[in-house]
Amino acid sequence: MNLNVIKRTLGIAIVSLMSMNCVAQDIIARQAPSDRRLKDLKSIKINNTMSAPDLSQPAADIYVDWKNDHVTSVSGHVPANFKVDLRGFCMPTPSRQVTSNFGRRWGRNHEGLDIKVYTGDTIRAAFDGKVRITKYNAGGYGYYVVIRHPNGLETLYGHLSKIIAKENMEVRAGEVIGLGGNTGRSTGSHLHFETRLLGKAINPAFMFDFEKQDVTSDFYVVKGAAMTKGAVADATIKQMDMAIESNNTNDVAYAAEVEEPVKQEAPAPKATKSSKSTRNQKQKSASYKVKDGDTLYNIAKKHGTTVAKLCKINGIKESGLLRKGQVIKTS
């Protein structure tokens, strides 16, 4: 064989091997991030499975009964400044269009959000939970589903064209529970979505941002006084109140859902000039350093004042967050 032919053949073989090696390395490089992402997703799935709550009796520390008859027919106790865990959520629908907000509408309360969906669109459970009600109400919700969740909330999905979930069924966040529709008192296909705590309707917009398809915060605190409904043992109420006081809620979003009770005090006896001077001096120097778990409501209660007065003295808002070590003037 000609020497030049041999040289050409060897050269072509070497170039081919180098090209194949480069292509192989490029494929491996592209696959590596995918493999890491897949590993992360598997880890997340395993962690979520390990921490999955018991759904046989969701929020049993709040609700003392389980009835399948009516939306607001519940009994239980919610401590003051109750914290709702919004992690592990799923948006009920991918639709971003809110067609009607929470509040007064057509002369009565509209106790949820209306989200634009079409008949047959899938509707999913917002959190893990247990289905409490699946019914039809011709003059209102139409076909609707109510789910109780371990975080204390109950979510309602109304005007469905079809109910897929069954009463007393345990469901996971994102599981299909029904199909969008136009049943009941409705003027067009949409999802009527409610969030309730111990039967009380809370504006879902405080927790769910449909436009961004996300929750507003990891936690939501119903700021205000404790709520009790129905027959609840005093020991249970005391236990729950103590539990909530031990939680640190400084780094979560607050919203005034329940009005602060105004403390009525008997008029103080008329003071002399010297006692007035001493009292004024004490008032000027009165202050409090914020600790873990403190709220404006708790601080006001400890110092015999109101949240409104604390906000006025310190130039802060009721919705503002407190920082550990922050000094608050109390009078």
QUISUL-V783572 format. One line per field, one symbol per residue. phi: phi as a letter, one per 40 degrees, with the letter a starting at -180 (. if undefined). psi: psi as a letter, one per 30 degrees, with the letter a starting at -180 (. if undefined). burial: 1 if it has 9 or more other ideal C-beta (glycine too) atoms within 8 Angstrom, else 0. Layout:
phi->???
psi->???
burial->???
//
This chain:
phi->.cdccccccccccccccccccccccccccccdccccccccccccccccccccccccbcfccbcbaabbcadccbbiabccfcbbcccgcaccaccbcccacchcafgacbcabbbcbbdhccbbccadibccbbabbccacgcabbbcbdchcbbbbbgccacbcbdgccbbdgccbabdaacgcabicabcbbbbbfgccbddccbbbcccfaccacbbbcciccbbbgcbcdccccccccccccccbccbcbaccbccccccbcccccccccccccccccccccaaccbdgcbdccccccbgbbcdcdccccgbbcccccbcgccbcba
psi->kkeeeeeeeeeeeeeeeeeeeeeeeeeeeefeeeeeeeeeeeeeeeeeeegkljgeikhffekgljkgelegilkakklkhkkkjglglkkfkfkfjjfklkakkhglkjhakkkjllkfkkklkelkakkekjlkjegcfbklkkkklffflkkkjlglfkkelkkgkkllkfkkfaklahlaikglklkjklkkjhfkkkjfffekjeefhllflflkkjkallkkkajkkeeeeeeeeeeeffkjgfglklkjekkkkkkkkkkllklleeeeeeeeeeeefklkkklkfkleeeeeeeghaleeeeeeefhlleflkkkkfkkkkf.
burial->0000010000000000000000000000000000000000000000010000001001100111000000100111111111110100111110100100010000000101111110101011111111111100100011111111111111111111101010000010101011111111010011111111111011111111110000111011111101111101000110011011100011010111110100000000000000010010010001010100111111110010111011101000010001000001110
//
